[in-house]
């Protein structure tokens, strides 16, 4: 692995945009989220600019805040996972991040 390669997929450049939005592993995660939540993210290619904060309200005004919290929790967990792998721990599986993000979102709203 080159020093600037992604610690997760070993293919992309190790950068904030890659680990949060472009990594093949992260894209697979969002596909799984779309299936489980029966939604389709419309502006994922523009998330770097923060448009995801507005996108959640397009699905359901009542649950938009929860979806925003879930997305934010997921992004945080992607970063945390990259740090785990960087320092020698095993990568979490996609379902582990999904469950952690969901539980953190539920805890936040209770």
Secondary structure as GFF3:
##gff-version 3
##sequence-region A 1 110
A	DSSP	alpha_helix	16	17	.	.	.	ID=ss1
A	DSSP	pi_helix	18	22	.	.	.	ID=ss2
A	DSSP	alpha_helix	24	37	.	.	.	ID=ss3
A	DSSP	three_ten_helix	44	49	.	.	.	ID=ss4
A	DSSP	alpha_helix	52	59	.	.	.	ID=ss5
A	DSSP	alpha_helix	64	86	.	.	.	ID=ss6
A	DSSP	alpha_helix	94	109	.	.	.	ID=ss7
###
